[in-house]
Amino acid sequence: MTGKQAPSVLVIAPSAYPLGGVADWLDSVLPGLQALGWRCVLGLVQGRFHDVNTYLSRHPWQDVRRIANPTGSQPGRIASITACLRQVRPDLVVVVNIAATYCAIRYLRLRGQPSPKVVMTLHGFQSDLLEDCRASVDVLDGVVSTNRLGVKMAASNMGSEERVFYAPCGVPVPSGRVAATTGVAVTQPLRLLYCGRFEQEQKRICDLVELASSLARRGVSCQISLAGAGPDEALLRQAIAARGAERVFRFLGVLAPTALSREYRRHDALIITSVWETGPIVAWEAMSHRLPVISSCFVGSGLEGALLNGRNCLLFPIGDMAAAADAVAALMAFGIRERLVTGGLELVQRRYSRSCSVSLWNDALHQILRLPSLPAPRLPSGALPQGRLDRWLGVKWGERVRRTLGVSYRHDDAGGEWPHACHGAQSQNEFLRWAREADGRDGQCGQ
């Protein structure tokens, strides 16, 4: 970056997940940074599971680079990202769960070739992502986490705090002073909304079936609307059928933003059952639409200090659907809804507005640009053979033959095609126990 030339940032991201919170985050941060003078280029990886056209139909952006890997191998991923870096020549490359980018940066720096500063964005509490912080500390110029627990964990793994920054996700919020809400009776059936990925391990989507049963045992009638899609939709439908609860649940499908806004206004509360979250954006969106939030005390909610039980939301221990049902039933108490709505609006205006988020991301990226450059990175360990050609000819010649013959690996999923992390992971349960202790909440809801 020289003179008064606008700084440039290349964001390298997957295109396989157009319905996720990370894609929504990009929808706000890219135009926000561009309005502050950055040149923002979006590099989307593509392949069998990464459909760039589908992604852009939901999340359009004008300056896009498609990053294809014709061989499907790790050397192919590194080569295609290196070519993109050379073409765009950004000041910063911001990595969104495309781990081969760190290898490409290492390749350029070891050869003394022009290389941007590289930033990891941490949007999840997963042991493999945090292990990448540790293993790639010699090439990572900075890490930006959307959650304060993520900042603490990344700093621990990198052995330093000076290159780790906090910048949350943001949402559009009403401007001006928060007006006092008028009393609105919450009557049965209670209308609950779940919005997100249909997935069991992190989101605990099937807890909603037990919640419906717990409410029924209390004599509380409810209607649970499900907006979204995901890999465990069939599992959820089976659980609903096994309880004979089909009349309670309504599947809305994947909603456009305008349709989702209408659903926020039609319901009595948003329900979140997750084990961990780094936001979630959906909570801030609901609050900005005056929809009360009822949430698990997920890992990530402790150090963040945003969700305050009885003040801007109602909380319950992870997996405790009896306590969740008590929280839902409490909505009908006089004054509760008004207090939660007012507290939620004050929270998002103060901490999670789009302007606050963009400002923090802008500050973090500028600080990383000003940091001293890292010394030359370590030499990488030898590439492991990935197929018969590599075993027969060696990795280098195996890759050349694949390119010449047009041979490509056939991966089974999006994460195999473009891995999210370079390194192996410890047990996720063990990792989450450590994360819960670091978060200072241990699954409980005390403030």
C-alpha positions in Angstrom: 0.0 0.0 0.0 1.6 3.3 -1.1 0.6 6.9 -0.9 -3.1 7.6 -0.7 -4.0 4.5 -2.7 -7.0 2.8 -1.2 -6.1 -0.4 0.7 -7.4 -3.6 -0.8 -8.6 -6.7 0.8 -9.3 -10.1 -0.8 -11.7 -12.3 1.2 -11.3 -16.0 0.4 -14.5 -17.9 1.4 -16.4 -21.1 0.6 -19.5 -20.9 -1.6 -21.0 -24.1 -0.3 -22.9 -22.5 2.5 -25.1 -19.6 1.2 -27.6 -20.0 4.1 -25.2 -19.6 6.9 -24.4 -16.7 9.3 -20.9 -16.2 7.7 -22.5 -15.4 4.4 -24.8 -12.9 6.1 -21.8 -11.4 7.8 -20.1 -10.9 4.5 -23.2 -9.2 3.2 -22.7 -6.5 5.8 -18.9 -6.2 6.2 -18.0 -6.0 2.5 -20.1 -3.0 1.5 -19.3 -1.4 4.9 -15.6 -1.7 4.4 -15.9 -0.5 0.8 -17.8 2.6 2.0 -14.9 3.3 4.2 -12.4 3.3 1.3 -11.3 -0.3 1.0 -11.3 -2.1 -2.3 -13.0 -5.4 -1.5 -12.6 -8.5 -3.7 -14.5 -11.7 -2.9 -12.7 -14.9 -3.8 -15.1 -17.8 -3.8 -13.8 -21.3 -4.1 -15.8 -23.5 -6.5 -16.2 -27.2 -7.3 -18.7 -30.0 -7.1 -20.0 -28.9 -3.7 -19.1 -25.2 -4.0 -21.6 -23.6 -6.4 -20.5 -20.0 -6.9 -23.6 -19.1 -9.0 -26.0 -20.3 -6.3 -24.1 -18.4 -3.7 -24.1 -15.2 -5.7 -27.8 -15.5 -6.5 -28.4 -15.1 -2.7 -25.4 -12.9 -1.8 -24.4 -10.8 -4.9 -21.1 -8.9 -5.0 -19.7 -7.1 -8.0 -15.9 -7.9 -7.7 -15.6 -11.7 -7.5 -12.8 -14.1 -8.3 -13.7 -17.8 -8.8 -11.1 -20.1 -7.4 -11.2 -23.5 -9.1 -9.1 -26.6 -8.4 -9.0 -28.8 -11.5 -7.2 -31.7 -9.7 -9.0 -31.7 -6.4 -5.7 -32.2 -4.6 -4.0 -30.1 -1.9 -1.2 -29.0 -4.3 -4.0 -28.0 -6.7 -5.7 -25.9 -4.0 -2.5 -24.2 -3.1 -1.7 -23.5 -6.8 -5.2 -22.0 -7.5 -5.1 -19.8 -4.5 -1.6 -18.6 -5.3 -2.7 -17.7 -8.8 -5.6 -15.6 -7.4 -3.3 -13.8 -4.9 -0.9 -13.0 -7.8 -3.8 -11.7 -9.9 -5.5 -9.5 -7.3 -2.3 -8.4 -5.4 -4.3 -7.3 -2.2 -2.8 -5.6 0.8 -4.6 -8.1 3.0 -6.1 -11.5 2.4 -8.9 -12.4 4.9 -9.5 -16.2 5.2 -12.9 -17.6 5.9 -12.4 -21.3 6.6 -10.3 -22.0 3.5 -7.2 -23.5 5.1 -5.1 -23.9 1.9 -4.7 -20.1 1.9 -2.1 -20.4 4.7 -0.1 -22.9 2.7 -0.3 -20.6 -0.4 1.0 -17.6 1.7 3.8 -19.8 3.1 4.7 -20.8 -0.4 5.0 -17.2 -1.6 7.0 -16.0 1.5 9.5 -18.8 1.4 10.3 -17.9 -2.2 10.6 -14.2 -1.4 7.7 -13.3 -3.7 5.2 -10.5 -3.0 2.7 -11.6 -0.3 -0.2 -9.9 1.4 -0.7 -9.9 5.1 -3.0 -12.8 6.0 -5.9 -12.7 8.5 -7.8 -15.6 9.9 -11.5 -14.9 10.7 -12.7 -17.1 13.6 -16.4 -17.8 13.3 -16.6 -21.0 15.2 -15.4 -22.9 18.3 -13.9 -25.9 16.7 -10.7 -27.6 17.8 -9.3 -27.9 14.2 -9.7 -24.1 13.6 -7.9 -23.3 16.8 -5.2 -25.8 16.1 -4.6 -23.9 12.8 -4.0 -20.8 14.9 -1.2 -22.6 16.7 0.3 -24.4 13.7 0.2 -21.4 11.4 1.4 -18.8 13.9 4.5 -18.1 11.7 2.4 -17.0 8.7 -0.7 -15.5 10.4 -0.4 -11.7 10.7 -3.6 -11.5 12.6 -6.8 -13.2 13.8 -10.1 -11.5 14.1 -12.8 -13.3 16.2 -16.5 -12.4 16.3 -16.7 -13.5 19.9 -14.7 -12.6 23.0 -14.1 -16.2 23.9 -12.7 -16.7 20.4 -10.2 -13.9 21.1 -9.1 -15.5 24.4 -8.7 -19.0 22.8 -6.9 -17.7 19.7 -4.5 -15.6 21.8 -3.8 -18.7 24.0 -3.0 -20.9 20.9 -0.9 -18.2 19.3 1.0 -17.4 22.5 0.3 -13.6 22.0 -2.5 -11.1 22.3 -1.1 -8.4 20.0 -2.2 -10.0 16.8 -5.7 -11.1 17.9 -8.7 -8.7 17.6 -12.4 -8.6 18.4 -15.0 -7.5 15.8 -18.5 -8.9 16.1 -21.2 -9.4 13.5 -23.7 -6.7 13.1 -27.3 -6.2 11.9 -29.4 -3.2 10.7 -31.1 -1.7 13.8 -33.7 1.1 14.3 -32.0 4.5 14.7 -32.8 6.9 17.5 -33.7 6.4 21.1 -35.3 3.1 22.1 -39.0 3.9 22.8 -40.8 2.2 25.6 -43.0 -0.7 24.3 -46.7 -0.8 25.0 -48.2 -3.8 26.7 -49.1 -6.6 24.3 -50.6 -9.8 25.7 -48.9 -13.0 24.8 -51.6 -15.6 24.5 -51.7 -19.3 23.6 -50.8 -20.9 21.4 -47.4 -19.4 21.8 -45.7 -18.9 18.5 -42.0 -19.8 18.6 -39.6 -19.4 15.8 -36.4 -21.4 15.1 -34.2 -19.9 12.4 -30.9 -21.5 11.3 -29.3 -24.7 10.2 -31.0 -28.0 10.8 -28.1 -29.7 12.5 -28.0 -31.8 15.7 -24.4 -31.7 17.0 -24.0 -28.0 17.4 -27.6 -26.6 17.0 -29.4 -29.5 18.9 -32.3 -29.1 16.6 -34.1 -32.1 18.0 -34.3 -30.5 21.4 -37.3 -28.6 20.0 -39.3 -31.8 19.9 -38.7 -32.3 23.7 -39.5 -28.6 24.3 -42.9 -29.1 22.6 -43.5 -32.1 24.9 -42.4 -30.3 28.0 -44.8 -27.4 27.2 -47.6 -29.8 26.6 -47.1 -31.4 30.0 -47.5 -27.9 31.5 -50.7 -27.4 29.6 -49.1 -24.7 27.4 -50.1 -24.8 23.8 -47.4 -23.8 21.2 -46.7 -23.6 17.5 -43.0 -24.0 16.5 -42.1 -22.6 13.1 -38.8 -23.8 11.5 -37.0 -21.5 9.0 -34.0 -22.9 7.3 -32.5 -26.2 6.1 -29.7 -28.5 6.9 -28.2 -32.0 7.0 -30.4 -33.3 9.9 -33.8 -32.3 8.6 -34.7 -36.0 8.1 -33.6 -36.7 11.7 -35.8 -33.9 13.0 -38.8 -35.0 11.0 -38.4 -38.5 12.3 -38.3 -37.2 15.9 -41.4 -35.1 15.3 -43.3 -38.1 13.9 -42.1 -40.4 16.7 -43.8 -38.0 19.2 -46.9 -37.5 17.0 -46.2 -33.8 17.1 -46.7 -33.0 13.4 -49.4 -30.4 14.2 -47.1 -28.4 16.5 -44.3 -27.9 13.9 -44.4 -25.9 10.7 -41.6 -26.0 8.1 -41.1 -22.7 6.4 -38.1 -23.6 4.2 -35.3 -21.2 3.5 -36.6 -17.6 3.6 -35.4 -14.5 1.8 -34.6 -11.6 4.1 -37.9 -9.8 3.6 -39.9 -13.0 4.3 -37.8 -13.7 7.4 -38.5 -10.1 8.6 -42.2 -10.9 8.4 -41.8 -14.1 10.4 -39.9 -12.2 13.1 -42.9 -9.9 13.5 -45.5 -12.8 13.5 -44.0 -14.8 16.4 -43.8 -14.4 20.1 -40.2 -15.5 20.6 -37.0 -16.8 18.9 -35.7 -20.0 20.3 -32.0 -21.0 20.3 -30.9 -24.4 21.5 -27.2 -24.4 20.5 -24.2 -25.9 22.2 -22.0 -23.1 21.0 -22.3 -19.9 19.0 -20.0 -17.0 18.1 -23.0 -14.6 17.8 -25.5 -15.7 16.7 -26.5 -13.1 14.1 -30.1 -14.4 14.3 -30.4 -13.3 17.9 -29.4 -9.8 17.1 -31.7 -9.8 14.0 -34.6 -10.9 16.2 -33.9 -8.2 18.8 -33.8 -5.6 16.1 -37.3 -6.7 15.0 -38.6 -6.5 18.6 -38.8 -10.3 18.9 -37.9 -11.7 22.4 -35.1 -14.2 22.5 -35.1 -17.4 24.5 -31.7 -19.2 24.4 -29.5 -21.9 25.8 -26.5 -20.7 27.8 -24.3 -21.8 24.8 -20.5 -21.8 24.9 -19.6 -18.3 23.7 -22.3 -16.5 25.7 -20.2 -16.1 28.9 -17.3 -13.8 28.1 -19.3 -12.1 25.4 -21.6 -10.9 28.2 -24.4 -9.8 25.9 -27.3 -12.1 26.8 -28.6 -11.1 30.3 -31.2 -13.4 31.7 -34.5 -11.5 32.4 -33.1 -8.2 31.1 -32.8 -8.7 27.3 -33.5 -12.5 26.9 -34.5 -15.6 28.8 -31.9 -18.3 29.3 -31.8 -22.0 30.1 -29.0 -24.6 30.5 -27.9 -26.4 27.4 -30.2 -29.4 26.7 -32.5 -28.7 29.7 -35.9 -28.5 28.0 -37.8 -28.4 31.3 -36.0 -25.1 32.0 -36.6 -24.0 28.5 -40.3 -24.7 28.8 -40.4 -22.6 32.0 -38.7 -19.8 30.1 -41.2 -20.0 27.3 -44.2 -20.0 29.7 -42.7 -17.0 31.5 -43.4 -14.9 28.4 -47.0 -14.8 29.4 -46.2 -13.0 32.7 -47.1 -9.4 32.9 -44.4 -7.0 31.6 -41.9 -9.7 30.7 -42.2 -9.3 26.9 -41.9 -5.5 27.1 -38.8 -5.7 29.3 -37.1 -8.1 26.9 -37.9 -6.1 23.8 -36.6 -2.9 25.3 -33.4 -4.6 26.6 -32.8 -6.3 23.3 -33.1 -3.1 21.2 -30.8 -1.3 23.6 -28.2 -4.1 23.2 -28.1 -4.3 19.4 -28.0 -0.5 19.1 -25.1 -0.3 21.6 -23.0 -3.3 20.5 -24.3 -5.1 17.4 -25.4 -2.6 14.9 -24.0 -2.9 11.4 -22.1 0.4 11.8 -20.5 -0.7 15.1 -19.5 -4.0 13.5 -18.0 -2.5 10.4 -16.1 0.1 12.4 -14.5 -2.6 14.5 -13.6 -4.7 11.5 -12.1 -1.6 9.8 -10.0 -0.8 12.8 -8.8 -4.4 13.2 -7.7 -4.7 9.6 -5.9 -1.3 9.7 -4.1 -2.3 12.8 -3.0 -5.6 11.2 -1.7 -3.7 8.2 0.4 -1.5 10.5 1.9 -4.5 12.5 5.6 -5.4 11.7 6.0 -8.1 9.1 6.6 -11.6 10.3 10.0 -13.2 9.7 10.4 -15.9 7.1 8.1 -18.9 7.9 9.1 -22.4 8.7 9.7 -24.9 5.9 6.6 -27.1 5.6 6.7 -30.8 6.2 6.7 -32.9 3.1 3.4 -33.3 1.3 1.7 -36.7 1.9 0.7 -38.9 -1.1 -3.0 -38.5 -1.8 -3.5 -41.2 -4.4 -1.9 -43.9 -6.6 -0.2 -41.4 -8.9 1.5 -39.7 -5.9 2.7 -43.1 -4.5 4.0 -44.2 -7.9 5.6 -40.9 -9.1 5.9 -38.7 -6.1 3.6 -35.8 -5.1 5.2 -33.3 -7.6 5.0 -35.5 -10.6 1.7 -37.0 -9.6 0.1 -33.5 -9.6 1.7 -32.8 -13.1 0.2 -36.0 -14.5 -3.2 -35.2 -13.1 -3.2 -31.7 -14.7 -2.0 -33.1 -18.0 -4.6 -35.9 -18.1 -7.5 -33.9 -16.6 -7.7 -36.3 -13.6 -9.4 -35.0 -10.5 -10.2 -36.4 -7.0 -13.9 -37.0 -6.4 -14.6 -35.7 -2.9 -17.6 -36.7 -0.8 -18.4 -33.4 0.8 -17.7 -29.6 0.7 -15.2 -29.9 3.6 -13.2 -32.5 1.7 -13.2 -30.5 -1.5 -12.0 -27.3 0.2 -11.0 -28.2 3.8 -11.8 -25.7 6.6 -8.6 -26.5 8.5 -5.1 -27.9 7.8 -4.6 -29.9 11.0 -6.3 -32.7 12.9 -8.7 -32.0 15.7 -8.9 -33.3 19.3 -12.2 -34.7 20.5 -14.8 -32.0 20.1 -16.4 -32.9 23.4 -13.1 -32.5 25.2 -12.4 -29.3 23.4 -15.9 -27.9 24.3 -15.3 -28.8 28.0 -12.1 -26.6 27.8 -14.0 -23.9 26.0 -16.9 -23.9 28.5 -14.4 -23.5 31.4 -12.7 -20.6 29.5 -16.0 -19.0 28.9 -16.7 -18.9 32.7 -20.2 -20.1 32.5 -20.0 -23.9 32.5 -23.4 -24.2 30.8 -25.1 -22.4 33.6 -27.1 -19.2 33.3 -26.0 -17.1 36.3 -24.7 -13.6 35.5 
